């Protein structure tokens, strides 16, 4: 226990003021201090709560905007599909239109039904029933408004659908005849429950209040659900007054739950639409949090008052004891303030880590969708090029002046090549995003950090240039660390280039150090530190707090992408380590990587996944012959599925398609003759690609399987790891040659004869 040595105090003089006045002061001073501290804590918690509801409302706004934009695109698709058709033609093609509406609805979770309404209000087609029921919708408010001349997008109040029987609100648009007359309505029914399910993922607890409200106060969706289906907020409510004043965002105190409770309400406008989303937090919850925070301060204030009062009552002979007690109280208060400061710093670090984790999940999802887009674009470009070449039987055609010119001229090929280059750049961008979100495949193995830096030394010196001095301070006798050599080299090169860019034009010093950051009693429990320091301009606290965020950069336009540090952060965290930045304006910057120490006995290098060579004579183009091989393409993205299927067809395959795992499993159970199952890993419907492959192998042990993936989230990461050992994996984006080569390699790994899969499938079908 720590002991302190105090110098003896001289006897204190007797108090020169009355004892009662001293006692009153001893009680009032702590009480006033407590009151001030309590009020400041109340203001701080209130401000934090206001910021929290505003941030949550912003997240809900982004989700609502995406939903509205998706539904708008669906209405556009419907209008495009019937453009130029009269109502007699639409009636004659009702089944075809019904099936098209049904297919659109099946892909959009938030839509419960799609309608096509005649100019007289009668239902012409609906996605949930064929033939369309004889329903007259002319009395609906949205129909009356469209018929009166409104041509924009309208949001109708919540109703119980006559065809679906479910609560929903409508998004509708008028159909216009060529001469400008009103010509019916295209409408989609949106389920409020879709918004409610999403909102429950944002904030947990019984007091989580969300809503989607029209500018006139009509609640289209609310969590918890409103007492009545068509509930309208009163116009004199604080939220509606703020909306009426033209505010597009803000925080007010209002009662959106209509239960008499006062809440902090953060609201945001959804794009340019007359819609607003809000998130409300009960002021009682803020008050409860405040009471919890001030309990400790109240206890300390009460203790101080009691100590001072008792000391006062002991009179002058106890004055020294009272002074010592006051000094001890002052030290305790200082230690308490220091502890509060440490706790606040820890909370800030936790919030920053949570923010980066949330951004990582978002970027990982974006990379997944972007890889699907890149796959469809790249495959379509190659198919287009081959299609153009095959469509022209001659090598050249006469030019305008009678001369001979190539069919695919240099400009056409250059444009196609430019598009392919753009896809490759997009692929590199998604790879950087996956590195930040910790969803890339790493090959972790024991590495000698000093040896790796020594091998990189010529490259690092070239990157820094002659004006910059590179100083190495490599620790001796360091254990090996667990890392991916290629990714660690890329991370160090990124950090050295960032250090160079932070230096003035006349140069400076960059120091690279290695040391044992966290020693351990047993091998494998410590950490190896690698630090890159520069003598540059340093970073502001604001820039340091956002340094690891993707696309954040302080460099001029065109000098940096903002992905370097985020990629370093993702790689090191995925390896089980940590990254920190120590910097201040004018004092340079130090970036410290801490990597886990390798245990020589328990940390062998991770083996490469098994690769199957393409068998002799089995090229990507000739794989389908002889015998016309058959493949089942399973992909939830229609564009990617169409590209893959067309690639196989062009190569001579028989192709069957399925939009999800359950549809594919139904084809397999139905006895479809197949040689190869080509499936995406991440799919909706509750059945992933790995689960589908395992089920297919149980039904058809000889069936060849090839998986594809652009990003695997946490929910399916273990499935992909388990399936990687059994099934080959093709990364997205992939082109035509890569797809066919991967298919050829899969057949090269089959132990049975080349047609064993097809024979097994035909035997199952016959049984």
C-alpha positions in Angstrom: 0.0 0.0 0.0 1.3 3.5 -0.9 2.3 5.6 2.1 2.8 9.3 2.2 5.0 11.3 4.6 3.5 14.5 5.9 5.3 17.3 7.7 4.0 18.1 11.2 1.6 21.0 11.2 1.9 23.9 13.6 -1.0 24.4 15.9 -3.8 26.3 14.1 -5.3 29.5 15.6 -8.8 29.3 17.1 -11.6 30.2 14.6 -12.4 33.9 14.5 -16.0 33.5 13.5 -19.1 32.0 15.2 -19.4 28.2 15.3 -23.0 28.2 13.8 -21.9 30.3 10.8 -19.0 27.9 10.2 -21.4 24.9 10.4 -23.8 26.6 8.0 -20.9 27.2 5.5 -19.8 23.6 5.9 -23.2 22.5 4.8 -23.9 25.1 2.0 -20.6 24.9 0.2 -20.7 21.2 -0.7 -24.4 21.5 -1.5 -23.8 24.3 -3.9 -20.8 22.5 -5.5 -23.0 19.4 -5.9 -25.8 21.4 -7.4 -23.5 23.0 -10.0 -21.9 19.7 -10.9 -25.4 18.1 -11.2 -26.6 20.8 -13.5 -23.5 20.6 -15.7 -24.0 16.8 -15.9 -27.6 17.3 -16.8 -26.7 19.6 -19.6 -24.0 17.2 -20.9 -26.3 14.2 -20.9 -29.1 16.2 -22.6 -26.7 17.3 -25.3 -25.4 13.7 -25.8 -29.0 12.4 -26.0 -29.9 15.0 -28.6 -26.8 14.1 -30.7 -27.7 10.4 -30.4 -31.3 10.8 -31.6 -30.0 13.0 -34.5 -27.5 10.4 -35.6 -30.0 7.6 -35.4 -32.5 9.6 -37.3 -29.8 10.1 -40.0 -29.3 6.3 -40.3 -33.1 5.8 -40.5 -33.3 8.5 -43.2 -30.7 6.8 -45.4 -32.6 3.5 -45.1 -35.9 5.2 -45.9 -34.4 7.0 -48.9 -33.1 3.7 -50.3 -36.5 2.1 -49.8 -38.3 4.9 -51.6 -35.8 5.0 -54.5 -36.1 1.2 -54.9 -39.9 1.5 -55.0 -39.7 4.3 -57.5 -37.5 2.2 -59.8 -40.1 -0.6 -59.5 -42.8 1.8 -60.6 -40.5 2.9 -63.5 -40.1 -0.8 -64.5 -43.9 -1.3 -64.6 -44.5 1.9 -66.7 -41.7 0.8 -69.1 -43.3 -2.7 -69.5 -46.7 -1.3 -70.5 -45.5 1.8 -72.4 -47.4 2.2 -75.6 -50.1 -0.4 -74.7 -53.7 0.4 -74.7 -56.0 -1.0 -72.0 -57.5 -3.5 -74.4 -53.9 -4.8 -75.1 -53.2 -4.8 -71.4 -56.4 -6.8 -70.7 -55.4 -9.3 -73.4 -51.9 -9.7 -71.8 -53.1 -9.7 -68.2 -51.5 -13.1 -67.3 -48.1 -11.9 -68.7 -48.4 -8.6 -66.9 -49.5 -10.4 -63.7 -46.4 -12.6 -63.8 -44.1 -9.7 -64.4 -45.6 -7.8 -61.4 -45.3 -11.0 -59.4 -41.7 -11.4 -60.3 -40.9 -7.8 -59.3 -42.8 -8.1 -56.0 -40.9 -11.3 -55.1 -37.5 -9.4 -55.3 -38.6 -6.4 -53.2 -39.2 -7.3 -49.6 -41.0 -4.1 -48.6 -43.7 -4.3 -51.3 -46.8 -6.4 -50.5 -48.6 -5.8 -53.9 -48.2 -4.0 -57.2 -51.3 -2.6 -59.0 -52.2 -1.4 -62.4 -55.4 0.7 -62.3 -57.6 1.7 -65.3 -58.6 5.4 -65.8 -62.1 4.6 -64.5 -60.7 3.2 -61.2 -61.1 -0.5 -62.0 -58.2 -2.8 -61.2 -56.5 -4.1 -64.4 -53.7 -6.2 -63.0 -52.3 -7.1 -59.6 -49.2 -9.1 -58.5 -51.0 -11.2 -55.8 -53.9 -12.6 -57.8 -54.8 -13.7 -61.3 -57.2 -12.7 -62.8 -57.4 -9.4 -61.0 -60.4 -9.1 -58.7 -63.2 -6.8 -59.7 -62.3 -3.9 -57.4 -63.2 -0.3 -57.9 -60.5 2.0 -56.5 -61.8 5.3 -57.9 -62.8 6.5 -54.4 -59.3 6.2 -53.1 -57.7 9.6 -52.3 -54.6 9.0 -54.3 -56.7 8.1 -57.4 -58.8 11.3 -57.0 -55.7 13.4 -56.7 -54.1 11.8 -59.8 -57.3 12.2 -61.8 -57.4 15.8 -60.7 -54.0 16.5 -62.3 -51.2 15.5 -59.9 -48.6 13.6 -61.9 -45.8 13.2 -59.4 -45.2 10.5 -56.8 -47.9 10.4 -54.2 -47.7 8.7 -50.8 -51.1 7.4 -49.6 -52.3 7.0 -46.0 -52.1 3.5 -44.4 -55.0 1.2 -45.3 -55.9 -2.5 -45.2 -55.4 -3.7 -48.8 -58.6 -5.2 -50.3 -56.5 -7.7 -52.3 -53.8 -8.5 -49.7 -55.7 -8.0 -46.4 -52.5 -6.5 -44.9 -51.8 -3.0 -43.6 -49.8 -0.9 -46.0 -49.4 2.6 -47.4 -49.3 3.3 -51.1 -46.8 4.8 -53.5 -48.5 5.8 -56.8 -47.9 7.6 -60.0 -50.3 8.6 -62.8 -50.0 7.1 -66.2 -50.2 9.7 -68.9 -51.6 9.2 -72.4 -49.6 10.6 -75.4 -51.9 13.6 -75.5 -51.3 14.4 -71.8 -54.6 13.0 -70.5 -54.9 11.0 -67.3 -54.6 7.3 -68.3 -54.7 5.3 -65.1 -52.4 4.7 -62.1 -49.4 2.5 -61.4 -49.2 1.7 -57.7 -47.2 -0.2 -55.1 -48.3 -1.1 -51.6 -45.5 -0.7 -49.1 -45.6 -2.6 -45.7 -44.9 -0.5 -42.6 -43.8 -3.6 -40.9 -40.6 -3.6 -43.1 -39.6 -0.3 -41.6 -40.5 -1.5 -38.1 -38.2 -4.5 -38.5 -35.3 -2.4 -39.5 -35.8 0.2 -36.8 -35.7 -2.6 -34.1 -32.1 -3.3 -35.2 -31.0 0.3 -34.6 -32.0 0.8 -30.9 -32.9 -1.8 -28.4 -35.3 -1.3 -25.5 -39.0 -0.6 -24.9 -38.6 3.1 -25.3 -37.3 3.0 -28.9 -39.7 5.2 -30.9 -39.4 5.6 -34.7 -41.7 6.9 -37.3 -42.2 7.7 -41.0 -44.5 10.7 -41.3 -45.9 12.7 -44.2 -45.5 16.5 -44.2 -49.2 16.8 -43.4 -48.8 14.7 -40.2 -50.0 11.3 -41.4 -48.0 8.5 -39.8 -47.2 6.0 -42.5 -45.2 3.7 -40.2 -44.3 3.8 -36.5 -42.5 1.8 -33.9 -44.3 0.8 -31.7 -47.3 0.7 -34.1 -49.9 3.5 -33.6 -53.2 2.7 -31.9 -55.1 3.3 -35.1 -54.1 2.5 -38.7 -54.5 6.0 -40.0 -53.1 8.1 -37.2 -52.2 11.8 -37.8 -50.0 14.0 -35.6 -51.8 17.2 -34.6 -50.6 20.2 -36.5 -49.8 22.1 -33.3 -47.3 19.4 -32.2 -43.7 20.6 -31.9 -42.6 18.2 -34.5 -45.2 19.3 -37.0 -44.5 23.0 -36.3 -40.8 22.4 -37.1 -41.8 20.7 -40.4 -44.2 23.4 -41.3 -41.5 26.0 -40.7 -39.5 24.3 -43.5 -36.8 22.7 -41.4 -35.4 19.6 -43.0 -33.7 18.2 -39.9 -33.4 19.0 -36.2 -34.1 17.9 -32.7 -37.2 19.0 -30.8 -39.1 18.1 -27.6 -42.4 16.5 -28.7 -44.9 13.7 -28.1 -44.8 11.6 -31.3 -46.2 8.6 -29.4 -49.3 10.5 -28.5 -49.2 9.1 -25.0 -48.6 12.3 -23.1 -44.8 11.6 -22.6 -42.2 14.2 -23.4 -39.4 13.0 -25.7 -36.3 14.2 -27.5 -37.2 13.8 -31.2 -34.6 13.8 -33.9 -36.1 14.2 -37.4 -34.8 14.3 -41.0 -36.4 14.8 -44.4 -36.3 11.9 -46.8 -34.6 13.3 -49.9 -36.9 15.7 -51.8 -40.0 13.8 -50.9 -42.7 15.2 -48.4 -41.6 12.5 -45.9 -39.8 12.7 -42.6 -38.3 10.0 -40.4 -37.9 10.5 -36.7 -36.4 8.8 -33.7 -37.6 9.7 -30.2 -36.0 9.1 -26.8 -37.9 9.6 -23.6 -36.7 12.4 -21.4 -37.4 10.1 -18.4 -34.6 7.8 -19.7 -32.3 10.8 -19.9 -33.3 11.8 -16.4 -32.7 8.3 -15.1 -29.2 8.3 -16.6 -28.6 11.7 -15.0 -29.6 10.4 -11.6 -27.2 7.4 -11.9 -24.4 9.7 -12.8 -24.9 12.2 -10.0 -25.4 9.5 -7.3 -21.6 9.2 -6.7 -21.2 13.0 -6.6 -24.0 13.3 -4.2 -22.5 10.7 -1.9 -19.2 12.6 -2.0 -20.8 15.9 -1.3 -22.8 14.5 1.6 -19.6 12.9 3.0 -17.8 16.2 2.7 -20.6 18.0 4.5 -20.6 15.5 7.4 -16.9 15.6 7.8 -16.8 19.4 7.8 -19.7 19.6 10.2 -18.2 17.2 12.6 -14.9 19.0 12.4 -16.6 22.3 13.2 -18.4 20.9 16.2 -15.1 19.6 17.6 -14.1 23.3 18.0 -10.6 24.8 17.8 -8.7 21.9 19.4 -9.6 19.7 16.5 -8.6 22.3 13.9 -5.5 20.5 12.8 -7.5 17.3 12.3 -10.0 19.2 10.2 -7.2 20.6 8.0 -5.8 17.1 7.5 -9.2 15.9 6.6 -9.7 18.7 4.1 -6.3 18.0 2.5 -7.2 14.3 2.2 -10.5 15.2 0.6 -8.7 17.4 -1.9 -6.4 14.6 -2.9 -9.4 12.2 -3.2 -11.2 14.7 -5.4 -8.1 15.0 -7.6 -7.8 11.2 -7.9 -11.5 11.0 -8.7 -11.2 13.7 -11.4 -8.2 11.8 -12.9 -10.2 8.5 -12.8 -13.2 10.3 -14.5 -10.8 11.6 -17.2 -9.4 8.1 -17.8 -12.8 6.7 -18.0 -13.9 9.3 -20.5 -10.8 8.7 -22.6 -11.6 4.9 -22.6 -15.2 5.6 -23.6 -14.0 7.8 -26.5 -11.7 5.1 -27.7 -14.6 2.6 -27.5 -16.9 4.9 -29.5 -14.2 5.3 -32.1 -13.7 1.6 -32.4 -17.5 1.0 -32.7 -17.7 3.7 -35.4 -14.9 2.1 -37.4 -16.6 -1.3 -36.9 -19.9 0.1 -38.2 -18.1 1.7 -41.2 -16.3 -1.6 -41.8 -19.6 -3.5 -42.0 -21.0 -0.9 -44.3 -18.0 -0.9 -46.7 -18.0 -4.7 -46.7 -21.6 -4.8 -47.8 -20.9 -2.1 -50.4 -17.9 -4.2 -51.7 -20.2 -7.2 -52.0 -22.8 -5.4 -54.1 -20.0 -3.6 -56.1 -18.3 -6.9 -56.9 -21.6 -8.2 -58.3 -21.9 -5.1 -60.5 -18.3 -5.4 -61.7 -18.8 -9.1 -62.4 -21.9 -8.4 -64.6 -20.2 -5.5 -66.3 -17.0 -7.4 -67.1 -18.7 -10.5 -68.3 -21.2 -8.5 -70.4 -18.3 -6.5 -72.0 -16.5 -9.8 -73.0 -19.8 -11.3 -74.3 -20.5 -8.1 -76.3 -17.1 -8.2 -77.9 -17.4 -11.8 -78.9 -21.0 -11.2 -80.1 -19.9 -8.4 -82.3 -17.0 -10.4 -83.8 -19.3 -13.4 -84.5 -22.1 -11.2 -86.0 -19.8 -10.0 -88.8 -18.8 -12.9 -91.1 -16.2 -10.9 -93.0 -13.0 -9.5 -91.6 -13.6 -6.1 -93.2 -16.3 -4.0 -94.7 -16.0 -1.2 -97.3 -15.5 2.2 -95.8 -17.1 5.5 -96.9 -14.5 6.0 -99.6 -14.5 2.4 -100.8 -11.5 1.4 -98.7 -11.5 -1.7 -96.5 -11.8 -1.2 -92.7 -11.9 -3.7 -89.9 -15.3 -4.6 -88.3 -14.1 -3.9 -84.8 -12.1 -0.8 -85.5 -9.4 0.6 -83.2 -11.8 3.0 -81.5 -14.3 0.2 -80.6 -11.6 -1.9 -79.2 -10.1 1.0 -77.3 -13.5 1.8 -75.8 -14.0 -1.8 -74.7 -10.5 -1.9 -73.3 -11.1 1.4 -71.3 -14.3 -0.2 -69.8 -12.3 -3.3 -68.8 -9.6 -1.1 -67.2 -12.3 0.7 -65.2 -13.6 -2.6 -64.0 -10.1 -3.6 -62.9 -9.7 -0.3 -61.0 -13.1 -0.9 -59.3 -11.9 -4.4 -58.4 -8.8 -2.9 -56.7 -11.0 -0.4 -54.9 -13.3 -3.2 -53.5 -10.2 -5.1 -52.4 -9.1 -2.1 -50.4 -12.6 -1.8 -48.9 -12.6 -5.6 -48.0 -9.2 -5.1 -46.3 -10.6 -2.3 -44.1 -13.7 -4.4 -43.2 -11.5 -7.4 -42.4 -13.2 -9.6 -44.9 -10.2 -10.5 -47.2 -8.4 -13.9 -47.2 -5.1 -13.6 -45.3 -2.3 -16.2 -45.1 -1.0 -15.7 -41.6 2.3 -17.4 -40.8 5.3 -16.8 -38.5 7.5 -14.0 -39.9 10.7 -12.4 -38.9 9.8 -8.7 -38.9 13.5 -7.6 -39.1 14.2 -9.9 -42.0 11.1 -8.7 -43.9 12.1 -5.0 -43.4 15.7 -5.8 -44.5 14.4 -7.3 -47.7 12.2 -4.3 -48.3 14.9 -1.7 -47.6 15.8 -1.0 -51.3 12.1 -0.5 -52.2 11.6 1.8 -49.1 14.6 4.0 -50.0 13.4 4.4 -53.6 9.9 5.3 -52.3 11.3 8.0 -50.0 13.7 9.6 -52.5 17.1 11.1 -51.9 15.9 14.1 -49.8 14.5 11.9 -47.0 16.7 10.0 -44.5 15.6 6.5 -43.5 16.7 5.4 -40.1 16.3 1.8 -38.9 16.1 0.9 -35.2 15.5 -2.9 -35.3 15.3 -4.7 -32.0 17.7 -7.6 -31.5 16.5 -11.1 -30.8 12.8 -10.4 -31.5 10.5 -13.5 -31.7 8.5 -14.0 -34.9 5.1 -12.4 -35.4 2.0 -13.8 -37.0 1.4 -11.9 -40.2 0.7 -12.2 -44.0 4.0 -11.3 -45.6 2.5 -9.6 -48.7 -0.1 -7.6 -46.8 2.5 -6.5 -44.1 4.9 -5.3 -46.9 2.0 -3.3 -48.5 1.1 -1.8 -45.1 4.7 -0.7 -44.4 5.1 0.7 -47.8 1.8 2.7 -47.4 3.0 4.1 -44.0 6.5 5.0 -45.4 4.9 6.9 -48.4 2.5 8.7 -46.0 5.5 9.7 -43.9 7.3 11.0 -46.9 4.2 13.0 -48.0 4.0 14.6 -44.5 7.6 16.0 -44.8 8.5 19.4 -46.3 9.9 19.6 -49.8 13.5 19.9 -48.4 13.2 16.5 -46.8 13.3 15.1 -43.3 13.7 12.0 -41.2 11.7 8.8 -41.3 12.4 6.2 -38.6 11.3 2.6 -38.7 11.6 0.7 -35.3 10.8 -2.9 -34.2 10.6 -3.9 -30.6 8.7 -6.2 -28.3 5.6 -4.2 -27.6 4.1 -6.6 -25.1 6.5 -9.0 -23.5 5.0 -12.3 -22.2 6.1 -15.1 -19.9 5.2 -17.8 -22.4 5.8 -17.7 -26.2 2.8 -16.8 -28.3 1.3 -14.4 -25.7 3.3 -11.2 -26.5 3.1 -8.6 -29.2 5.7 -7.4 -31.7 5.7 -3.7 -32.4 6.6 -2.0 -35.7 6.6 1.8 -35.6 6.9 4.2 -38.5 7.8 7.8 -37.4 8.3 11.0 -39.3 9.4 14.6 -38.5 6.7 16.1 -40.6 3.9 18.6 -39.9 1.9 16.2 -37.7 -1.9 15.8 -37.5 -4.7 17.7 -35.8 -6.8 15.9 -33.2 -9.7 15.9 -35.6 -7.7 14.4 -38.4 -6.1 11.8 -36.1 -9.6 10.7 -34.9 -10.7 10.1 -38.5 -7.4 8.8 -39.9 -8.6 5.2 -40.3 -11.9 6.0 -41.9 -12.1 5.0 -45.6 -11.7 7.8 -48.1 -10.7 10.3 -45.5 -7.5 12.2 -46.5 -5.8 15.5 -45.8 -3.9 15.4 -49.0 -4.7 17.6 -52.0 -7.1 16.3 -54.6 -5.5 13.7 -56.8 -2.7 13.0 -54.3 -4.4 10.3 -52.3 -7.4 8.0 -52.2 -7.9 7.9 -48.4 -7.7 4.1 -48.4 -4.1 3.6 -47.3 -4.5 3.8 -43.5 -7.9 2.2 -43.5 -6.4 -0.8 -45.4 -3.5 -1.0 -42.9 -6.1 -0.9 -40.0 -8.2 -3.7 -41.5 -5.3 -6.0 -42.2 -3.7 -5.6 -38.7 -7.0 -6.0 -36.9 -7.8 -9.1 -38.9 -4.5 -10.6 -37.9 -5.4 -10.1 -34.3 -3.3 -7.0 -33.7 -3.9 -3.3 -33.2 -2.9 0.1 -34.8 -2.5 3.4 -33.0 -1.5 6.9 -34.1 0.5 9.4 -31.9 0.6 12.8 -33.5 0.2 16.5 -32.8 0.6 19.6 -35.0 4.2 20.4 -35.5 5.5 17.3 -33.7 5.5 14.7 -36.4 3.5 11.4 -36.5 4.2 7.9 -35.3 2.0 4.9 -36.5 2.5 1.8 -34.3 1.5 -1.7 -35.5 1.2 -4.3 -32.8 1.1 -7.9 -34.2 0.6 -11.1 -32.1 3.8 -13.0 -31.3 4.0 -16.4 -33.0 4.4 -19.6 -31.0 6.9 -21.7 -32.9 5.2 -25.0 -31.8 1.6 -23.9 -32.2 1.5 -21.4 -35.1 2.4 -23.1 -38.3 1.9 -21.3 -41.6 -1.6 -21.6 -42.9 -1.6 -23.8 -46.0 -2.9 -22.6 -49.3 -6.4 -23.8 -50.3 -6.2 -26.8 -52.6 -5.9 -25.9 -56.2 -6.9 -28.3 -59.0 -5.0 -28.0 -62.3 -6.9 -28.0 -65.5 -6.6 -31.6 -66.9 -4.8 -32.1 -70.2 -7.1 -31.5 -73.1 -9.8 -29.8 -71.0 -9.6 -26.1 -72.0 -12.1 -23.5 -70.9 -13.6 -23.4 -74.4 -13.7 -27.1 -75.0 -15.0 -28.2 -71.7 -18.5 -28.8 -72.9 -17.6 -31.3 -75.6 -18.2 -34.1 -75.9 -21.6 -34.9 -74.5 -22.9 -31.3 -74.0 -22.3 -30.8 -70.3 -25.0 -29.3 -68.1 -24.7 -26.7 -65.3 -27.0 -25.2 -62.7 -26.3 -21.5 -62.1 -27.5 -20.3 -58.7 -27.2 -16.5 -58.2 -29.6 -14.0 -56.5 -28.3 -11.1 -58.6 -30.2 -11.2 -61.9 -27.5 -9.4 -63.9 -24.7 -11.7 -62.6 -26.8 -14.8 -63.1 -27.6 -13.8 -66.7 -24.0 -13.1 -67.5 -22.8 -16.4 -66.0 -25.5 -18.4 -67.8 -24.8 -16.8 -71.1 -21.1 -17.5 -70.7 -21.8 -21.2 -70.2 -24.2 -21.3 -73.1 -21.8 -19.7 -75.4 -19.2 -22.3 -74.5 -21.6 -25.1 -75.4 -23.1 -25.9 -72.0 -26.7 -26.8 -71.3 -27.7 -24.2 -68.6 -30.4 -24.1 -65.9 -30.8 -21.2 -63.6 -32.1 -20.6 -60.0 -32.4 -17.3 -58.1 -31.7 -18.8 -54.7 -30.7 -22.0 -52.9 -34.1 -23.4 -52.2 -35.1 -23.2 -55.9 -31.9 -24.9 -56.8 -32.4 -27.6 -54.3 -35.9 -28.2 -55.6 -34.4 -28.8 -59.1 -31.9 -31.2 -57.7 -34.6 -33.1 -55.8 -36.7 -33.2 -58.9 -34.1 -35.2 -60.7 -32.6 -32.5 -63.1 -29.6 -33.9 -65.0 -26.6 -31.9 -64.1 -22.8 -32.1 -64.3 -21.9 -28.9 -62.4 -23.4 -26.8 -59.6 -22.1 -23.2 -59.8 -23.5 -21.2 -56.9 -22.9 -17.9 -55.1 -22.0 -18.2 -51.4 -24.1 -15.4 -49.9 -27.8 -15.7 -50.9 -31.2 -14.8 -49.4 -33.8 -17.3 -48.5 -32.1 -18.9 -45.5 -29.9 -21.3 -47.5 -26.3 -20.2 -48.3 -24.2 -21.5 -51.2 -22.1 -23.7 -48.9 -25.2 -25.3 -47.4 -26.6 -25.8 -50.9 -23.4 -27.5 -52.0 -23.4 -29.8 -49.0 -27.0 -30.7 -49.6 -26.3 -31.3 -53.3 -23.4 -33.6 -52.5 -25.6 -35.6 -50.2 -28.1 -36.1 -53.0 -25.4 -36.5 -55.8 -22.0 -37.5 -54.4 -20.4 -37.3 -57.8 -21.8 -33.8 -58.7 -19.0 -31.2 -59.4 -19.4 -28.0 -57.4 -17.9 -24.5 -57.9 -18.6 -21.6 -55.4 -18.4 -17.9 -56.1 -18.1 -15.0 -53.6 -17.4 -11.3 -53.6 -17.8 -10.8 -49.8 -18.7 -13.1 -46.9 -20.1 -11.4 -43.8 -19.9 -12.7 -40.3 -23.0 -14.7 -40.5 -21.5 -17.0 -43.2 -17.8 -16.6 -42.6 -17.6 -20.0 -40.7 -19.6 -21.7 -43.4 -17.2 -20.4 -46.1 -14.2 -21.5 -44.1 -15.6 -25.0 -43.7 -16.7 -25.2 -47.3 -13.4 -23.9 -48.7 -11.7 -27.2 -47.9 -14.4 -29.2 -49.8 -15.4 -26.9 -52.7 -13.3 -24.7 -55.0 -14.0 -20.9 -54.7 -14.0 -18.4 -57.5 -13.7 -14.8 -56.4 -15.7 -11.9 -57.7 -15.4 -10.0 -60.0 -14.5 -12.7 -62.5 -14.5 -12.6 -66.3 -15.5 -15.2 -68.9 -12.1 -16.9 -69.1 -11.7 -17.2 -65.3 -15.2 -18.7 -65.0 -14.7 -21.3 -67.7 -11.2 -22.1 -66.5 -12.4 -22.6 -63.0 -15.2 -24.9 -64.3 -12.5 -26.9 -66.2 -10.3 -27.1 -63.1 -13.3 -28.4 -61.1 -13.7 -31.3 -63.4 -10.0 -32.0 -63.3 -10.3 -32.8 -59.5 -13.1 -35.3 -59.9 -11.9 -38.9 -59.1 -14.6 -40.4 -61.3 -14.7 -40.3 -65.1 -15.4 -36.9 -66.7 -19.1 -37.7 -67.2 -19.6 -39.2 -63.8 -21.6 -36.2 -62.5 -23.9 -36.3 -65.5 -24.3 -40.0 -65.2 -25.2 -39.7 -61.5 -27.7 -37.0 -62.3 -29.3 -39.1 -65.0 -29.4 -42.1 -62.7 -31.1 -40.0 -60.0 -33.6 -38.7 -62.6 -34.4 -42.2 -63.8 -34.9 -43.4 -60.2 
